[in-house]
Amino acid sequence: MEHDLDDGRQDFLLTIGPGGPAMHRFVQEELQATLDVEHVERFGQARFFFSASIHPIERFFRLRSPEKLYAVVLRQNALELPPWPDEREAAEEQLARQVASRGAWTDALRAWQRFGREGVQSFRVTAKRAGKLAAHLSSNGIAEFVGEALAEAMGWTVDLHDYDLEVMIHLNDEHLIACLPLLERSCQQAQLPFPGLSQPVAWAMARTVEPSPGDLVLDPMCGSGILLLEAAQCWPGAFYLGLDDDPKQLERSRKNSAVLEAAPCASLSFGRSDARRLPLKSSSVDAVLCDLPFGKQYGSEEDNLALYPAVLAEFWRVLRLGTGRAALLTNQANSKTLIQAMAGRWHVECQRKVLLGNMEALLFLATPVETDGASSGYPAKHAKQGCRLPWEDATGRRQWSAMKATLRPPLRLVTGGKKCRRGLPRRRATAAVAPPPRPGLSGRHPTGPAASSGVPRDTPPVAG
């Protein structure tokens, strides 16, 4: 349905990441509070349809719940579509005519232009088909025929690489949707070339140490960098240093960080180091985040009997007494080893059970305490296993996604083809200004042009 040209309203599709009922409620509440939306229709677990005024446009950039926002051109119940011809190409051509002739193109294109675009000269179509009703149609065939129909109807040129506009087509057993991407999240899990620790768990660990502006946050076994990527996006202003003894892991971290916008990426730095001999001065780190090896992919549980005490001693050395804190993750099989490694030097505030797929893990929140070397002090067993993290409410993990959404950076304009990217700010800065040096890092902070541009360092920061 097309709205009145002066109405300024548009039909939208919003998609979210995993989050369950708490995230669904957050979407409803946010749309009502931010866009004055009266009715929201949820479809499945991740899609929300609504209508809203496109004025003022700045309100849409304040949304925190979406992974992506689209202007809807056409949405039709799949059961109301005409019967599909048996011949595949004839069916795809029929669908293409449906999209080109019945879609609310005037409204959707006007909304697309209001989001910072100029006129359309070139475009491409991306299609996805699923379900049984049109099983003999292909996604590529749909995209090809819709492209031809729109080129004829609109006078646009098809260009798969250097395009102004992207048209998305979704066909399944429930509906046919045509839509135009408008806004997207800067770093989505699916975009990371090298996944690692579950992003919700990584975010929860960062939330547990809650970095402040100016803090130095260390991941001494950073792997693919997921912990620091999550932290850098939600807590800007801190400095994030990832160390690992495996050059391949560091390369994965750098490639993952390339997905980020320039601002959070500028606060990240990676270097090579053994976690048992950290190249940092004592009392120079504000927070440690570490997904400790479980002894499955790397090492063994027997190796951890020696590894855990060695790395915990280094974490204790580099953290600031009084304000330093650590969020450490291990599995149940290694939990006793970790508890024994912390005895006498750490105050364990919480042991939180966390599921990683089918594996039960433990997230420890601990702070270093002064010690004379004796085994007394604050033994780790004083923290009961299974307690909530300090910032959690009674809903526990069900609320994590909604809480994370409130801290994420704003949505950005979708960067499509080369033409679109030429008209937008670059996603990565070609150079970054190094922040002032932090004490404890030999006069230079682990951030700067080499880190922000993804250029590997020859050596990590060294202690003075």
Secondary structure as the mmCIF struct_conf table of DSSP 4:
data_model
#
loop_
_struct_conf.conf_type_id
_struct_conf.id
_struct_conf.beg_label_comp_id
_struct_conf.beg_label_asym_id
_struct_conf.beg_label_seq_id
_struct_conf.end_label_comp_id
_struct_conf.end_label_asym_id
_struct_conf.end_label_seq_id
HELX_LH_PP_P HELX_LH_PP_P1 GLU A 2 ASP A 4
TURN_TY1_P TURN_TY1_P1 LEU A 5 ASP A 7
STRN STRN1 ARG A 9 THR A 15
BEND BEND1 PRO A 18 PRO A 18
HELX_RH_AL_P HELX_RH_AL_P1 GLY A 20 LEU A 35
STRN STRN2 VAL A 40 PHE A 43
TURN_TY1_P TURN_TY1_P2 GLY A 44 ALA A 46
STRN STRN3 ARG A 47 SER A 53
BEND BEND2 PRO A 56 PRO A 56
TURN_TY1_P TURN_TY1_P3 ILE A 57 ILE A 57
HELX_RH_AL_P HELX_RH_AL_P2 GLU A 58 PHE A 61
TURN_TY1_P TURN_TY1_P4 ARG A 62 ARG A 62
BEND BEND3 SER A 65 SER A 65
BEND BEND4 GLU A 67 GLU A 67
STRN STRN4 LYS A 68 ASN A 77
HELX_RH_3T_P HELX_RH_3T_P1 ALA A 78 GLU A 80
BEND BEND5 LEU A 81 LEU A 81
HELX_LH_PP_P HELX_LH_PP_P2 PRO A 82 PRO A 85
BEND BEND6 ASP A 86 GLU A 87
HELX_RH_AL_P HELX_RH_AL_P3 ARG A 88 ARG A 102
BEND BEND7 GLY A 103 GLY A 103
HELX_RH_AL_P HELX_RH_AL_P4 TRP A 105 ARG A 114
TURN_TY1_P TURN_TY1_P5 PHE A 115 GLY A 116
BEND BEND8 GLN A 121 GLN A 121
STRN STRN5 SER A 122 ARG A 129
BEND BEND9 GLY A 131 LYS A 132
TURN_TY1_P TURN_TY1_P6 LEU A 133 HIS A 136
HELX_RH_AL_P HELX_RH_AL_P5 SER A 139 MET A 154
STRN STRN6 THR A 157 VAL A 158
BEND BEND10 LEU A 160 ASP A 162
BEND BEND11 ASP A 164 ASP A 164
STRN STRN7 LEU A 165 LEU A 171
BEND BEND12 ASP A 173 GLU A 174
STRN STRN8 HIS A 175 GLU A 184
BEND BEND13 SER A 186 CYS A 187
HELX_RH_3T_P HELX_RH_3T_P2 GLN A 189 GLN A 191
BEND BEND14 PRO A 193 PHE A 194
BEND BEND15 LEU A 197 LEU A 197
HELX_RH_AL_P HELX_RH_AL_P6 GLN A 199 VAL A 209
TURN_TY1_P TURN_TY1_P7 PRO A 213 GLY A 214
STRN STRN9 LEU A 216 ASP A 219
TURN_TY1_P TURN_TY1_P8 PRO A 220 MET A 221
TURN_TY1_P TURN_TY1_P9 GLY A 223 SER A 224
HELX_RH_AL_P HELX_RH_AL_P7 ILE A 226 CYS A 234
BEND BEND16 TRP A 235 TRP A 235
TURN_TY1_P TURN_TY1_P10 PRO A 236 GLY A 237
BEND BEND17 ALA A 238 ALA A 238
STRN STRN10 PHE A 239 ASP A 244
BEND BEND18 ASP A 245 ASP A 245
HELX_RH_AL_P HELX_RH_AL_P8 PRO A 247 SER A 257
TURN_TY1_P TURN_TY1_P11 ALA A 258 VAL A 259
BEND BEND19 LEU A 260 LEU A 260
HELX_RH_AL_P HELX_RH_AL_P9 ALA A 262 ALA A 266
TURN_TY1_P TURN_TY1_P12 SER A 267 SER A 267
STRN STRN11 LEU A 268 ARG A 272
TURN_TY1_P TURN_TY1_P13 ALA A 275 ARG A 276
BEND BEND20 ARG A 277 ARG A 277
BEND BEND21 PRO A 279 LEU A 280
TURN_TY1_P TURN_TY1_P14 SER A 282 SER A 283
STRN STRN12 VAL A 285 VAL A 285
BEND BEND22 ASP A 286 ASP A 286
STRN STRN13 ALA A 287 ASP A 291
BEND BEND23 GLY A 295 GLY A 299
HELX_RH_AL_P HELX_RH_AL_P10 GLU A 301 VAL A 318
STRN STRN14 LEU A 319 LEU A 319
HELX_LH_PP_P HELX_LH_PP_P3 ARG A 320 ARG A 320
TURN_TY1_P TURN_TY1_P15 LEU A 321 THR A 323
STRN STRN15 ARG A 325 ASN A 331
HELX_RH_AL_P HELX_RH_AL_P11 GLN A 332 MET A 342
TURN_TY1_P TURN_TY1_P16 ALA A 343 ARG A 345
STRN STRN16 TRP A 346 LEU A 356
TURN_TY1_P TURN_TY1_P17 GLY A 357 ASN A 358
STRN STRN17 MET A 359 PRO A 368
BEND BEND24 GLY A 373 SER A 375
BEND BEND25 GLY A 377 GLY A 377
HELX_RH_3T_P HELX_RH_3T_P3 ALA A 380 HIS A 382
BEND BEND26 ALA A 383 ALA A 383
HELX_LH_PP_P HELX_LH_PP_P4 LYS A 384 LYS A 384
STRN STRN18 GLN A 385 GLN A 385
TURN_TY1_P TURN_TY1_P18 GLY A 386 GLY A 386
HELX_LH_PP_P HELX_LH_PP_P5 CYS A 387 LEU A 389
TURN_TY1_P TURN_TY1_P19 PRO A 390 TRP A 391
TURN_TY1_P TURN_TY1_P20 ALA A 394 THR A 395
HELX_RH_3T_P HELX_RH_3T_P4 GLY A 396 GLN A 399
HELX_RH_AL_P HELX_RH_AL_P12 TRP A 400 LEU A 407
BEND BEND27 ARG A 408 ARG A 408
HELX_LH_PP_P HELX_LH_PP_P6 PRO A 409 LEU A 411
STRN STRN19 ARG A 412 LEU A 413
BEND BEND28 GLY A 417 GLY A 417
HELX_RH_AL_P HELX_RH_AL_P13 LYS A 418 ARG A 422
TURN_TY1_P TURN_TY1_P21 GLY A 423 GLY A 423
BEND BEND29 LEU A 424 LEU A 424
BEND BEND30 ARG A 427 ARG A 428
BEND BEND31 THR A 430 THR A 430
HELX_LH_PP_P HELX_LH_PP_P7 VAL A 433 ARG A 438
TURN_TY1_P TURN_TY1_P22 PRO A 439 GLY A 440
BEND BEND32 LEU A 441 LEU A 441
TURN_TY1_P TURN_TY1_P23 SER A 442 GLY A 443
BEND BEND33 PRO A 446 PRO A 446
BEND BEND34 GLY A 448 GLY A 448
HELX_RH_AL_P HELX_RH_AL_P14 PRO A 449 SER A 452
TURN_TY1_P TURN_TY1_P24 SER A 453 GLY A 454
HELX_LH_PP_P HELX_LH_PP_P8 VAL A 455 ARG A 457
BEND BEND35 ASP A 458 THR A 459
#
